[in-house]
Amino acid sequence: MSSTVDLTSADVFDIMHTTRAMRRLKPDPVPDDLIVKILDAGIRAPNGGNAQTWHFVVVKDAAIKKAVQVIYKKAYDEIIGPRYSSAAPPPGSDEAKYHRQHVAVEYLTDHYHEAPVWIVACVNHSEGLSEQTSLIRMAGASVYPAVQNMLLAARALGLGASLTTRHMCFAEEADAALQLPAGYLSYAILPIGYPMGNFGPTGRGSLKEFVSFDRVGEPWDVLK
């Protein structure tokens, strides 16, 4: 894709290529009808057996968001932050870009609760799925496509959002702060708001770095 992008394009591929993690959000309210559009996009996603065990909690309550932000920051301070400080830049990035990403992550950590609205993506495990490890992994496969649909919808509507899962470092504590009932587990939180920055091309490595042919490690000669 060209480095010059048309940010007004409604083409799904253009939207996918410019759906950045927008970690700096304005506190301005987001109209409810836009959140409804995002949620409706979410439930159009594929899911195992069309069982639709997902559940989405729209959170605006300041006290709930602040309680979760404290946990989110604890996960950064104790687990994520040290990893960032010692990790090499990921594919498609460099030292300068990775530093900017780190600064943005720190900003989100401190201002997480200030996003005007969150969508908490949950799975209802009340049917006993939580007792089987393999089925827990399958459950994630049935909620994350919905999360991606919602991120793309937010981008199409000019709203900033990001996929956050760090609260799961302290999952039981976070789910309690979210006041989830028994059997419901959170898999992601999407803070949503109008972005302070600009949309643009996502930074990724070359496709051939991540694709094999027939067996892991075997190059596919279609990818030059």
N, C-alpha and C positions, 0 to 999 in steps of 0.2 A: 504494500500500500504506500502511496506517495506520502512524503512528510508534510505536504500541504493538504489539509483536510477541510472539508466543508462541514462546519459545525451545525449548519442549518439542515443538513441532509436527514431525511427520514428513512434512508436505506438501512436495513438491519445490519449489514456488514459495516457501514460507516459508524453506526452507533456502537457496535461491538468493539471496533478499533479505537474508539474514543471514550470508552467507559472507564475512566480512571477512578482510583480510590480518592474521593474528595474528602479530606480529613479536616479541612477548615470550613466551618459552616457558620452562616449568619444566624443569629437567634430569632430572626423574623418569623412570624407564624406561617405555616404552610396550609393552604386551603384544604379542607377535608376532602373535597371532591377529587383532588389530585392523589391523595393518599388512597382513596377508594380505587382509583384507576390502577395504581401500583399494586394493590392487593389483588385486584381482579386479574391482572397479568400473572401474578404469582400462582393463582390456583389453576391456570391454564397449563402449567408445567406437567411433564410426565412424572409418574410416581408408581411404585410397585403395586401391580394388581389393581390400579385405580382405587386403592383402599382409602386414599385421602386422609391419612392419619395425622396430617399436619394441622397446626393451629397457630394463628398469628395474633399476637397481642399488640395493639397500638398503645404506646405509652407516652403520655404527656405529663403525668404526675411528677412534679419536681422532686418530691421526697423519694419516690422510688428510683428515679434516675440518679439522684445523688448517692443513694445507698449502693447502687450497682457501680457507680463511678469509683467509689472508694475501693471496692474489690478489684475493679479493672486496673486501677493504679497500683494496688498491691501486687498484682500479677506482673505489671511492668517492672516495678522496683526489684522484685525478688527473682523473676524468671526471664522476662523478655528483654529488659534493658541490658543486662549483662551479655546476652547473646548478640544483640545489635552491636555493642561496643567492640566485640571481637570478631564478628563475621566479615567475610569478604563480600564485595558487591555481588548481587545476583546476576544471572545472564541478562544481557541487554542494558546493564547499568554500568556506572563507573564510580570512582570515589566521590566526585562532586555530587552526582545525582543521588547516590546512596546517602550521603550526608543530608541532602535536602529531604529525602524520604524520612530519615531518622528524626529530623526536626519536626516534620509534619506529624509523625507518630507521637512525639512528645506533646505536641499541641493538642492532638485529639485526646490523649490520655488526661490532660489537665482540664479539658473543656468538654469532655464526653457528655456530661449531663446537661450541657447548654444547648445541644441540638434540640430544635423545637419539637421533634417527634421521633420516636423510635418505632421500628417494627421488630418485634421479637419472634423469631421463627422457632416453633416448638413442634415436637412430635408427641402424640398421645400414646404412651406405653402402657396404658391401663389394662391392655389385653394380655399382659405377661411377657411381652417381647423383651423387656429389660432383663429377664432371667437367662437369655440366650445371647452370648457374645456375638455370634455370627449375624443374628437378626438385628442387633444394635447397629452394626456396620451397614446393613441393608437399609435401615431406617434413615440413616443420613443420606443415602443415595436417593431417597424419596422426598427429601425436603430441600436439598441444596439446588436442584434445578429450579425450584420455585424462587429461591433466593436470587439466583442469577436472573430470572425473568424480572424480578422486582428491581434489581439494579439497572437492567437495561431500560425498564420503563421509566425509572427515575431520570436516567440520562436523557431519554427522549422528551421528557417534560421539562428539561432544564434544571433539574434538582440534583444536588450533590448527595452522594451516599457512599458508604463503604461497607464491605463485609468484615465484621468483627466477631471473633470467637474467643478472644483472650479471657473473657470472664469464666470460660469453662476450665481454666486452670484451678479455679475454686468453685466447681460446678454446683455443689450442694448449697454452698453459702450464697452464690449468685441467684440460684433458682428460688431460694428462700426470700431474698431481697426483692425478687420480682413477684413474689407472692403467688407462685404457680401452685396449683393443687396437686395432690398426690397423683402420680402416673404421668405427669407432663414434664418433659425435659426440654430445656432450651438448647438449640443448636447454633444459633447465630443471632446477633443483634445488628440491625441496620439503622444507624443514626442518619436522619434525613433532614435536609434543609437547603436553603439557597446557598450556593458555593461562594466563598470569598475569592477563589482563584478561577482559573479558566480550564475548560475541557481541552483535551488535546490527545495526540497519539499515546497509546499505552506503551510503556517500555518493556520489551520482551526480548529474549534471545532468539537466535535463528531457529526456524522450525526443525531443521535437521538435527539440532541438539537434543530434541525431545522425542523423536520418532524413530522406530526401528522397523525392520521388515522381517516378518515371520518369527524372529527371535530377538530378544533384547540384546542390543549391541551390534546387530547387523544393519548396516546402512541401507537406505532405500534410494536407489540411484535416480529416482524421479526428483529427489530433492538435491539440488546442486549446492 
